[in-house]
Amino acid sequence: MSRGNNSIGKIIIFIMLGLVFGGILGESLGWLFGYLGTLMNAGGEDNVVRNFFVKAWEVKLGYTEDGNPLLIDLYMLKFDVGFTLRLNIVSIIGVVSALYMMKWSADR
């Protein structure tokens, strides 16, 4: 079993797919638990279980202190530079699952 076929590009693709699918699943579960919380009078739409899945940690790069993207002005060209990464519990589980699938999807 060789490990040389797991290139950096393949790892990045699986991480991105895990983040996307995990984020979508987390938002869907957050909507479902918000609806159930309202339906069952268990804290309303903003209940503890929903917040566990929906609450995201944000990492912002390239933003000024007032929250605007960083502006690079080169006289004829202007660039707005900003990058935000939002992680929630299910997106992290999605990344771990995607990397696990990548490990077992190698040609044998």
C-alpha positions as CSV (number, residue, x, y, z in Angstrom):
1,M,0.0,0.0,0.0
2,S,1.7,3.2,-1.2
3,R,1.0,6.6,0.2
4,G,2.6,8.5,-2.6
5,N,-0.6,9.0,-4.5
6,N,-2.2,11.4,-2.0
7,S,-1.1,14.7,-3.5
8,I,-1.6,18.0,-1.8
9,G,-4.2,18.9,-4.4
10,K,-6.2,15.8,-3.6
11,I,-6.1,16.5,0.1
12,I,-7.2,20.2,-0.4
13,I,-10.1,19.0,-2.6
14,F,-11.3,16.5,0.0
15,I,-11.0,19.1,2.8
16,M,-13.0,21.6,0.8
17,L,-15.7,19.1,0.0
18,G,-15.8,18.1,3.6
19,L,-16.2,21.7,4.7
20,V,-19.0,22.4,2.1
21,F,-21.0,19.2,2.8
22,G,-20.5,19.5,6.5
23,G,-21.6,23.2,6.5
24,I,-24.7,22.4,4.4
25,L,-25.6,19.5,6.8
26,G,-25.0,21.7,9.8
27,E,-27.2,24.5,8.5
28,S,-29.9,21.9,7.6
29,L,-29.8,20.4,11.1
30,G,-29.9,23.8,12.6
31,W,-33.0,24.6,10.7
32,L,-34.6,21.3,11.7
33,F,-33.8,21.7,15.4
34,G,-35.0,25.3,15.3
35,Y,-38.3,24.2,13.8
36,L,-38.6,21.3,16.4
37,G,-37.8,23.7,19.2
38,T,-40.6,26.0,18.1
39,L,-43.0,23.1,17.5
40,M,-42.4,21.5,20.9
41,N,-42.0,24.7,22.9
42,A,-38.5,23.7,23.8
43,G,-36.8,27.1,23.9
44,G,-38.2,28.4,20.6
45,E,-36.2,28.7,17.4
46,D,-33.0,29.8,19.3
47,N,-32.6,26.7,21.4
48,V,-29.4,25.0,22.8
49,V,-29.4,22.1,20.4
50,R,-29.8,24.3,17.3
51,N,-27.0,26.7,18.5
52,F,-24.7,23.7,19.0
53,F,-25.0,22.9,15.2
54,V,-25.3,26.4,13.8
55,K,-22.9,28.5,16.0
56,A,-19.8,29.0,13.9
57,W,-16.3,30.1,14.7
58,E,-15.1,32.7,12.2
59,V,-11.6,33.4,11.1
60,K,-11.3,36.6,9.2
61,L,-8.2,37.5,7.3
62,G,-7.7,40.7,5.3
63,Y,-10.2,42.9,7.1
64,T,-9.8,46.3,8.7
65,E,-10.8,46.9,12.3
66,D,-14.1,48.4,11.3
67,G,-15.0,45.1,9.4
68,N,-14.4,46.3,5.8
69,P,-12.2,44.3,3.4
70,L,-8.7,45.6,3.0
71,L,-8.4,47.9,0.0
72,I,-5.2,47.8,-2.1
73,D,-5.1,50.9,-4.3
74,L,-2.6,50.8,-7.2
75,Y,-3.9,53.9,-8.9
76,M,-5.3,52.1,-11.9
77,L,-6.3,48.9,-10.1
78,K,-8.1,48.6,-6.8
79,F,-8.4,45.3,-5.0
80,D,-10.6,44.4,-2.0
81,V,-8.9,41.6,-0.1
82,G,-10.8,39.6,2.5
83,F,-11.2,36.0,3.5
84,T,-13.6,34.5,6.0
85,L,-13.6,30.9,7.2
86,R,-16.7,29.8,9.1
87,L,-16.5,26.5,11.0
88,N,-19.1,24.7,12.9
89,I,-19.2,21.3,14.6
90,V,-20.7,19.4,11.7
91,S,-18.3,21.0,9.1
92,I,-15.3,19.7,11.2
93,I,-16.9,16.2,11.3
94,G,-17.4,16.5,7.5
95,V,-13.7,17.3,7.0
96,V,-12.7,14.3,9.2
97,S,-15.1,12.0,7.3
98,A,-13.8,13.3,3.9
99,L,-10.2,12.7,4.8
100,Y,-11.1,9.2,6.1
101,M,-12.9,8.5,2.7
102,M,-9.8,9.8,0.9
103,K,-7.7,7.4,2.8
104,W,-9.8,4.4,1.7
105,S,-10.4,5.7,-1.9
106,A,-6.9,5.1,-3.0
107,D,-6.3,2.6,-5.8
108,R,-5.4,-0.8,-4.4
